[in-house]
Amino acid sequence: SDTEFWDKMQAEWEEMARRNWISENQEAPGQVTISTIEKGYYFHTENPFKDWPGAFEEGLKKMKEGDLPVTILFLEAAILQEPNDAEAWQFLGITQAENENEQAAIVALQR
């Protein structure tokens, strides 16, 4: 219904404001950027997979299983380990889009 749509839009707007995506010059609490090159993409700071060997491959497995939140964590871990991995950025962007996080998807795909 229209009400559900607008309620969802309001929730997304509030989430963007909470993460400071509306004001790009501020860091969001609980998240961290890895460099000025990745400005605008906020990584989860409480990522249990940040030091996981083979995080990219594990992320691809989780993607095939349809576990989008865990896929995102693995792909973010892979990028934290190798910030210039274009393929990891691409899959992260695709996964964020599938997870209906358009802002994060755009930033990741631009990278």
Rosetta blueprint (number, residue, H / E / L):
1 S L
2 D H
3 T H
4 E H
5 F H
6 W H
7 D H
8 K H
9 M H
10 Q H
11 A H
12 E H
13 W H
14 E H
15 E H
16 M H
17 A H
18 R H
19 R L
20 N L
21 W L
22 I L
23 S L
24 E L
25 N L
26 Q L
27 E L
28 A L
29 P L
30 G L
31 Q E
32 V E
33 T L
34 I L
35 S L
36 T L
37 I L
38 E L
39 K L
40 G L
41 Y L
42 Y L
43 F E
44 H E
45 T L
46 E L
47 N L
48 P L
49 F L
50 K L
51 D L
52 W L
53 P L
54 G L
55 A H
56 F H
57 E H
58 E H
59 G H
60 L H
61 K H
62 K H
63 M H
64 K H
65 E H
66 G L
67 D L
68 L H
69 P H
70 V H
71 T H
72 I H
73 L H
74 F H
75 L H
76 E H
77 A H
78 A H
79 I H
80 L H
81 Q H
82 E L
83 P L
84 N L
85 D L
86 A H
87 E H
88 A H
89 W H
90 Q H
91 F H
92 L H
93 G H
94 I H
95 T H
96 Q H
97 A H
98 E H
99 N L
100 E L
101 N L
102 E H
103 Q H
104 A H
105 A H
106 I H
107 V H
108 A H
109 L H
110 Q H
111 R L
